[in-house]
Amino acid sequence: MKRVIFALGMSLLAITVNVYAEQASTKQAVTKTAAASQTAQKVQLNSATLEQLVQIPGLGQKKAQAVLDYIAQNGPIKDAAQLTQVKGIGDKLAAKISPYVSFN
């Protein structure tokens, strides 16, 4: 009897893990698809709103606000090298977000 209960418990655990793993992979696929569809059109960095900047992968609320603050204080950002002058954005992040933005 104990073996039957143990086997049923293990089966239930295995099913639960599989269901959660499937849901997680589905969410990840949807997220990648959404990001790909949004990147088809580049965001014009110098005229973007906070909401538009937050949509760029790698930019959160604080870094997006830092970009807006930098533009307000120093004028338009001309290239990825100048983007690294924004507080919180280094070479790696600038390279990561450059495909998603236009500096025009």
Backbone as JSON, one array per atom type, in Angstrom:
{
  "sequence": "MKRVIFALGMSLLAITVNVYAEQASTKQAVTKTAAASQTAQKVQLNSATLEQLVQIPGLGQKKAQAVLDYIAQNGPIKDAAQLTQVKGIGDKLAAKISPYVSFN",
  "N": [[0.83, -1.19, 0.0], [1.93, 1.23, 0.82], [3.83, 1.53, -1.16], [2.26, 1.9, -3.43], [0.99, 4.33, -2.88], [3.25, 5.96, -2.72], [4.19, 5.71, -5.38], [2.04, 6.88, -6.77], [2.21, 9.48, -5.75], [4.74, 10.28, -6.73], [4.24, 10.16, -9.46], [2.31, 12.15, -9.73], [3.85, 14.36, -8.98], [5.75, 14.37, -11.07], [4.1, 14.94, -13.26], [3.15, 17.47, -12.56], [5.54, 18.97, -12.59], [6.2, 18.78, -15.31], [4.03, 20.16, -16.48], [4.4, 22.78, -15.47], [6.92, 23.34, -16.57], [6.33, 23.32, -19.29], [4.58, 25.5, -19.44], [6.32, 27.58, -18.74], [8.16, 27.54, -20.87], [6.47, 28.22, -22.95], [5.73, 30.84, -22.25], [8.21, 32.07, -22.44], [8.73, 31.79, -25.17], [6.67, 33.36, -26.21], [7.43, 35.85, -25.22], [9.89, 36.27, -26.57], [8.92, 36.34, -29.18], [7.29, 38.6, -29.08], [9.2, 40.57, -28.56], [10.72, 40.39, -30.9], [8.86, 41.22, -32.81], [8.48, 43.85, -32.06], [10.94, 44.92, -32.54], [11.15, 45.16, -35.22], [10.69, 47.66, -36.15], [12.72, 50.34, -35.59], [13.34, 52.26, -32.64], [13.28, 55.71, -32.45], [15.69, 57.18, -30.89], [16.25, 59.81, -29.89], [13.81, 61.12, -29.94], [12.07, 59.59, -28.57], [9.58, 58.41, -26.24], [9.31, 57.8, -22.69], [7.9, 55.42, -22.32], [8.28, 54.14, -24.77], [11.06, 53.76, -24.75], [11.38, 52.02, -22.6], [10.45, 49.67, -23.65], [12.54, 48.64, -25.09], [14.71, 45.92, -25.22], [16.74, 45.34, -22.43], [16.78, 47.88, -21.43], [15.55, 49.35, -18.61], [13.16, 51.0, -16.49], [14.64, 52.96, -15.01], [17.06, 53.32, -16.47], [16.06, 54.08, -18.93], [14.89, 56.49, -18.22], [17.23, 57.82, -17.52], [18.4, 58.08, -20.04], [16.6, 59.87, -21.26], [16.99, 62.07, -19.55], [19.68, 62.63, -20.06], [19.57, 63.41, -22.76], [17.98, 65.68, -22.51], [19.7, 67.36, -21.1], [22.1, 67.42, -22.6], [21.57, 67.41, -25.31], [20.83, 65.83, -28.52], [21.61, 62.32, -28.89], [24.15, 61.01, -30.78], [25.39, 58.62, -31.58], [26.28, 55.14, -30.8], [28.56, 55.22, -29.24], [28.39, 57.66, -27.92], [26.16, 57.12, -26.46], [27.12, 55.6, -24.39], [27.85, 57.43, -22.53], [25.71, 58.0, -21.01], [24.38, 57.73, -17.77], [24.75, 54.63, -16.24], [24.81, 53.12, -18.53], [26.9, 51.12, -20.24], [29.56, 49.93, -22.41], [28.77, 47.31, -23.2], [25.95, 47.24, -22.82], [25.2, 49.34, -24.48], [25.95, 48.3, -26.95], [24.18, 46.17, -27.01], [21.63, 47.35, -27.14], [21.76, 48.94, -29.39], [20.95, 47.79, -31.95], [18.23, 48.13, -31.78], [17.6, 50.79, -31.82], [17.43, 54.03, -33.39], [19.55, 56.67, -34.23], [18.81, 59.04, -35.37]],
  "CA": [[0.0, 0.0, 0.0], [2.83, 2.38, 0.87], [4.47, 1.66, -2.47], [1.27, 2.44, -4.36], [0.84, 5.75, -2.54], [4.5, 6.6, -3.13], [4.21, 5.75, -6.83], [1.07, 7.89, -7.18], [2.78, 10.78, -5.4], [5.82, 10.58, -7.66], [3.62, 10.42, -10.76], [1.7, 13.48, -9.64], [4.96, 15.32, -8.98], [6.31, 14.42, -12.42], [3.12, 15.62, -14.12], [3.16, 18.88, -12.17], [6.77, 19.57, -13.09], [6.08, 18.88, -16.77], [3.07, 21.22, -16.8], [5.05, 24.07, -15.21], [8.0, 23.52, -17.54], [5.7, 23.65, -20.56], [4.07, 26.87, -19.33], [7.46, 28.49, -18.74], [8.72, 27.62, -22.22], [5.5, 28.93, -23.77], [5.85, 32.25, -21.91], [9.48, 32.55, -22.98], [8.57, 31.89, -26.61], [5.82, 34.51, -26.47], [8.24, 37.04, -24.94], [10.83, 36.44, -27.68], [8.15, 36.73, -30.35], [6.88, 39.99, -28.88], [10.4, 41.41, -28.72], [11.09, 40.39, -32.31], [7.91, 42.03, -33.56], [8.69, 45.24, -31.7], [12.22, 45.39, -33.05], [11.09, 45.32, -36.66], [10.79, 49.09, -36.35], [13.62, 50.9, -34.6], [12.89, 53.4, -31.86], [14.09, 56.9, -32.65], [16.16, 57.42, -29.52], [16.2, 61.21, -29.48], [12.44, 61.62, -29.86], [11.25, 58.54, -27.94], [8.99, 58.63, -24.92], [9.76, 56.85, -21.67], [7.25, 54.14, -22.57], [8.94, 53.52, -25.92], [12.4, 53.34, -24.35], [11.28, 50.87, -21.69], [10.19, 48.49, -24.48], [13.8, 48.15, -25.66], [15.33, 44.91, -24.35], [17.95, 45.78, -21.75], [16.52, 49.17, -20.78], [14.46, 49.37, -17.66], [12.6, 52.31, -16.2], [15.67, 53.91, -14.57], [18.0, 53.63, -17.55], [15.3, 54.83, -19.94], [14.8, 57.86, -17.7], [18.57, 58.39, -17.62], [18.59, 58.47, -21.44], [15.84, 61.1, -21.46], [17.66, 63.14, -18.81], [20.91, 62.96, -20.79], [19.18, 64.13, -23.97], [17.49, 67.0, -22.09], [20.83, 68.17, -20.65], [23.22, 67.48, -23.53], [21.15, 67.39, -26.7], [20.64, 64.51, -29.13], [22.67, 61.31, -28.88], [24.47, 60.81, -32.19], [25.83, 57.26, -31.9], [26.38, 54.22, -29.66], [29.66, 55.66, -28.38], [27.86, 58.72, -27.05], [25.19, 56.48, -25.58], [27.83, 55.1, -23.2], [28.01, 58.53, -21.58], [24.51, 58.03, -20.17], [24.6, 57.04, -16.5], [24.24, 53.26, -16.17], [24.93, 52.43, -19.81], [28.28, 50.87, -20.62], [29.79, 49.45, -23.78], [27.98, 46.1, -23.49], [24.54, 47.57, -22.95], [25.06, 50.17, -25.68], [26.0, 47.38, -28.09], [22.98, 45.33, -26.97], [20.43, 48.08, -27.53], [21.97, 49.65, -30.66], [20.11, 47.3, -33.06], [16.82, 48.48, -31.57], [17.39, 52.23, -31.83], [17.95, 54.87, -34.48], [20.08, 57.88, -33.62], [18.4, 60.19, -36.18]],
  "C": [[0.87, 1.26, 0.0], [3.49, 2.61, -0.49], [3.51, 2.27, -3.5], [1.1, 3.94, -4.12], [2.09, 6.52, -2.97], [4.56, 6.75, -4.65], [3.23, 6.8, -7.36], [1.59, 9.3, -6.89], [3.87, 11.21, -6.37], [5.27, 10.88, -9.05], [2.99, 11.8, -10.79], [2.77, 14.57, -9.67], [5.55, 15.48, -10.37], [5.37, 15.16, -13.37], [3.12, 17.12, -13.83], [4.39, 19.59, -12.71], [6.71, 19.76, -14.6], [5.14, 20.01, -17.18], [3.71, 22.59, -16.6], [6.18, 24.34, -16.2], [7.44, 23.92, -18.91], [5.17, 25.09, -20.54], [5.22, 27.88, -19.39], [8.05, 28.63, -20.14], [7.78, 28.35, -23.16], [5.6, 30.43, -23.52], [7.13, 32.83, -22.5], [9.38, 32.72, -24.49], [7.72, 33.1, -26.98], [6.6, 35.8, -26.26], [9.22, 37.3, -26.08], [10.11, 36.89, -28.94], [7.72, 38.19, -30.25], [8.05, 40.94, -29.09], [10.8, 41.5, -30.19], [10.14, 41.26, -33.12], [8.08, 43.51, -33.27], [9.98, 45.78, -32.28], [12.22, 45.56, -34.56], [11.19, 46.8, -37.01], [11.65, 49.66, -35.23], [12.99, 52.09, -33.91], [13.83, 54.56, -32.13], [14.46, 57.43, -31.27], [15.93, 58.86, -29.06], [14.81, 61.81, -29.39], [11.5, 60.63, -29.17], [10.69, 59.0, -26.59], [9.56, 57.59, -23.95], [9.18, 55.47, -21.94], [7.9, 53.41, -23.74], [10.32, 53.0, -25.55], [12.37, 52.11, -23.46], [11.04, 49.58, -22.47], [11.45, 47.89, -25.08], [14.41, 47.13, -24.71], [16.64, 45.42, -23.75], [17.79, 47.11, -21.05], [15.33, 49.03, -19.85], [14.0, 50.8, -17.47], [13.7, 53.33, -15.87], [16.63, 54.29, -15.7], [17.31, 54.39, -18.68], [15.17, 56.29, -19.5], [16.15, 58.56, -17.77], [18.88, 58.84, -19.05], [17.85, 59.78, -21.71], [16.49, 62.29, -20.76], [18.92, 63.6, -19.54], [20.58, 63.8, -22.03], [18.73, 65.55, -23.61], [18.66, 67.91, -21.71], [21.87, 68.4, -21.73], [22.83, 67.51, -25.01], [21.1, 65.97, -27.24], [21.88, 63.61, -29.02], [22.91, 60.92, -30.33], [24.86, 59.38, -32.56], [25.94, 56.43, -30.62], [27.5, 54.63, -28.71], [29.19, 56.75, -27.42], [26.84, 58.16, -26.07], [25.85, 55.96, -24.3], [28.07, 56.18, -22.16], [26.8, 58.69, -20.67], [24.77, 57.2, -18.92], [23.94, 55.66, -16.52], [24.33, 52.49, -17.47], [26.4, 52.34, -20.2], [28.37, 50.35, -22.04], [28.89, 48.26, -24.13], [26.51, 46.42, -23.7], [24.3, 48.42, -24.19], [25.06, 49.28, -26.93], [24.72, 46.53, -28.17], [21.75, 46.07, -27.48], [20.55, 48.81, -28.87], [21.13, 49.1, -31.81], [18.64, 47.72, -32.95], [16.54, 49.98, -31.69], [17.99, 52.88, -33.07], [18.4, 56.17, -33.82], [19.71, 59.13, -34.4], [17.53, 61.13, -35.39]]
}
